[in-house]
Amino acid sequence: MSTKTNLFTYASALPLIMILGLSTPVQANNAGAFIGGMLTAKVVNNMSRRTAAEEQQAANSSQQAAPAPAPAAQSPEQRIAQLDKLAAGGYITPDEYKAKKKAIIDGM
């Protein structure tokens, strides 16, 4: 292997060596790694349970949402005023306006 290849290999492995060197203290045994692994497992398990609980709570709250209250009954005058707005906005045809207005007046 040439010197360039050796430098390249060491340079590419350097970040990994630095990460392992900074995150794993030198221990006489593997007790530190074991305890760290157990701690990590506990944290991940707690996060997983919390996320599941939050998702369940969100699902329950969306299922238990109260239905929207029914709109208050409008007087015939209010219904005709609303009908006038719809006609002025071009949302209904003149024939629809006449038919609906007649139905409102007949229902009085």
C-alpha positions as CSV (number, residue, x, y, z in Angstrom):
1,M,0.0,0.0,0.0
2,S,1.3,3.4,-0.8
3,T,1.7,6.3,1.6
4,K,-1.2,8.1,-0.1
5,T,-3.5,5.2,0.4
6,N,-2.5,4.9,4.1
7,L,-3.2,8.6,4.7
8,F,-6.5,8.4,2.9
9,T,-7.6,5.3,4.9
10,Y,-6.6,7.0,8.2
11,A,-8.2,10.3,7.3
12,S,-11.5,8.6,6.4
13,A,-11.4,6.5,9.6
14,L,-10.5,9.5,11.8
15,P,-14.1,10.8,12.3
16,L,-15.2,7.3,13.4
17,I,-12.2,7.0,15.7
18,M,-13.0,10.4,17.2
19,I,-16.6,9.6,17.7
20,L,-15.9,6.3,19.4
21,G,-13.1,7.8,21.4
22,L,-15.2,10.7,22.7
23,S,-18.4,8.7,23.3
24,T,-16.9,5.6,24.9
25,P,-14.6,6.1,27.9
26,V,-11.8,3.6,28.5
27,Q,-13.1,1.0,30.9
28,A,-11.4,-1.9,32.6
29,N,-14.5,-4.0,31.8
30,N,-17.7,-3.7,29.8
31,A,-19.9,-2.6,32.7
32,G,-20.1,1.0,31.4
33,A,-21.2,-0.2,28.0
34,F,-23.8,-2.5,29.5
35,I,-25.2,0.3,31.8
36,G,-25.2,2.7,28.8
37,G,-27.1,0.2,26.7
38,M,-29.6,-0.4,29.4
39,L,-30.1,3.3,29.9
40,T,-30.6,3.8,26.2
41,A,-33.1,1.0,26.0
42,K,-35.0,2.5,28.9
43,V,-35.1,6.0,27.3
44,V,-36.2,4.6,23.9
45,N,-38.9,2.4,25.5
46,N,-40.2,5.4,27.5
47,M,-40.3,7.5,24.3
48,S,-42.1,4.8,22.5
49,R,-44.7,4.3,25.2
50,R,-45.2,8.1,25.5
51,T,-45.7,8.4,21.7
52,A,-48.2,5.5,21.7
53,A,-50.1,7.1,24.6
54,E,-50.2,10.5,22.9
55,E,-51.5,8.9,19.6
56,Q,-54.2,7.0,21.6
57,Q,-55.2,10.2,23.4
58,A,-55.4,12.0,20.1
59,A,-57.5,9.2,18.6
60,N,-59.8,9.2,21.6
61,S,-60.3,13.0,21.6
62,S,-61.2,13.0,17.9
63,Q,-63.7,10.2,18.4
64,Q,-65.3,11.9,21.4
65,A,-65.6,15.3,19.8
66,A,-69.0,16.7,20.4
67,P,-71.0,17.3,17.3
68,A,-71.4,20.8,16.1
69,P,-74.4,22.5,17.5
70,A,-77.4,22.8,15.2
71,P,-77.8,26.3,13.8
72,A,-80.6,28.2,15.6
73,A,-83.9,28.3,13.7
74,Q,-84.0,31.4,11.5
75,S,-87.1,33.5,11.2
76,P,-88.7,33.7,7.7
77,E,-87.3,37.3,7.4
78,Q,-83.8,36.1,8.1
79,R,-84.1,33.2,5.6
80,I,-85.4,35.6,2.9
81,A,-82.5,38.0,3.6
82,Q,-80.0,35.1,3.3
83,L,-81.8,34.0,0.0
84,D,-81.4,37.6,-1.3
85,K,-77.7,37.5,-0.6
86,L,-77.3,34.2,-2.5
87,A,-79.2,35.6,-5.4
88,A,-77.2,38.9,-5.4
89,G,-74.0,36.8,-5.3
90,G,-75.1,34.8,-8.3
91,Y,-75.1,31.5,-6.3
92,I,-78.7,30.7,-7.3
93,T,-80.7,31.3,-10.5
94,P,-83.7,33.6,-10.5
95,D,-86.0,30.6,-10.9
96,E,-84.4,29.0,-7.8
97,Y,-84.8,32.3,-5.9
98,K,-88.5,32.5,-6.7
99,A,-89.2,28.8,-5.8
100,K,-87.3,29.0,-2.5
101,K,-88.9,32.4,-1.6
102,K,-92.4,30.9,-2.3
103,A,-91.5,27.9,-0.1
104,I,-90.4,30.1,2.8
105,I,-93.6,32.3,2.5
106,D,-95.8,29.2,2.2
107,G,-94.2,27.7,5.4
108,M,-95.2,30.7,7.5
